[in-house]
Amino acid sequence: MRSLEKPALDAGCRHSPQRRHSTVAIAVAGRPAIAERGRALEFLTILVAALEALVGAVAAFFSGSVALLSFSLDSVVEAASGAAVLWCLSADFDDRRRRHSERIAMLIVGACFLLLAVYVAYESIAHLLVREVPGRSISGKSQTE
């Protein structure tokens, strides 16, 4: 005779009753509520990335460091991708529109990362060829450690 208790290992199984329960909870909570929570998190992500970009740009300016400027530009890319995700979440209610906005957002984010990689490669090679050493700064050390 089988026990009526569910084994503890069943919680992570894809087909477990607990897993189905969590899926039902998400469906009951509703996609709009989840999208709204996602939008709030994306606003926070954009804010943090913008602060990182600002601090990194100031530190790069004073130290002349390509690494810090790259860090700053990476934060700009993070903010841009956060804006793209925010835009996708605003189109979340319509499935066709959501898929279209996700495709465009992926192209935008991919192009940003590609441009960043080209910039970092160009600046790094240029500084290596002239054997230029970046200056030191306290803010730069605190961000890269």
N, C-alpha and C positions, 0 to 999 in steps of 0.2 A: 504494500500500500504506500502511495506517495504522500509526502508531507504537504500540507497546505501552505507552509511558509516558503517564501521566495529566497533562494540562495543569494548571499551578498554579492557573489561574482556576477550575477545576472544584471546588475545595475548598468554596466557599460556595454552590454550586448546590444547590437543594432535592433534586434527583434524582441527585446525584452519588454514586458508590460510597463516597466518604469520609463523606458525610452519612449514608448508610445504615449504615455501620460504627459511627458514633457513636450512632445510634439503637439498634443491636444491643447496644452496650456498656452503654447505659442499661438496656435490658431485662435484660441479664445481671446487672448490678449489683443490680437489683431495686428495686422501688418502696419497700419498707420501709427499705432502706438510705438511699435518697435522702431519704425522709421523716424519718428520724432525723437526717440532716445538717441538714435544714431546721429541725427542732426546736431543734437546738443553736444555729443562727444566730438563731432567733427569741428564745431566751433571752438572747442577747447584745444583740439589738435592744431588748428590754424593759429590760434593765439600763441601757443607755446612755440610753434615753428617760427612765427614772426619775431618773437623775442630772441630766439636763438640766432636768427638771421641778423638781427640788429646788433647784438653783442658780438657775433662773429665778424661782421663787417667793420665795426669800430676797432676791434682787436687786430684785424688784418691790416687796416689802414695804418695803425700806429707801429706795427711790427714789420709790415711789408711781407707777410707770410702768405704764400700761395695756398698752403694747407689750411690756414684759417679762413681765407677767402673761399676756398672750396667747401669748407664746412658751412660757411654762411650761405653759399649758393645751394648747397644740398638742403638746407633748411627752407630756402625759397621754393625748391622743388617739392619738398614736403608740404608746404603751405598750398602750392598750386594743386598738388594731388588731393589734398584735403578739400580744396574748393571744388575740384571735379567730383569728388565723392558727395559733397554737399549738394551739388547740382543734380547728381544721379538720384539722391534721396528725395529731392523735390519732385522728381518725375516718377516716384515709386508707385503711385496709385494706378498707373496705366502700364500694362505689361509690355506692349509694343514700344511705347515711348521710353520705358526704362531700359530695354535692351539697346535701343538706338543711342541713348545717352551714355550707357556703359561703354559701348564701342568707341564713341568719340572721346570719352574721358580717358580710356586706356591709350588711345593714340596721343592725346595731349601729354599725359604723364610719361609715356615712352619717349616722346620727342624731347621733353624737358630733361630726362635722364641722359639721353643721347647727347644733347647739347652740353650738359654738364661734363660728361666724360670727355668730349672733344676739347672743351676748355681746359680741364685739368691736365690732359695729355699735352696740349700745346704749351701751357704755362710751365709745366714741369720740365719738358724738354728744353724750352728756351732758357730756363734758370740753370739747368744742368750744363748747357753748352757754354754759358758765360761764367759758370762756377759761382753764382751769386748765392750768398748765405742769408737766410732771413734773420731779421732782428728778433730779440726776445721781448716777451711781454708777460706780465703776471696774468692777465685775463686769458691770454692764449694758452698758457700752461694749465690753467684751471679747467679750460674747456676740453683740452686734448688728453688729460690724464684721467 
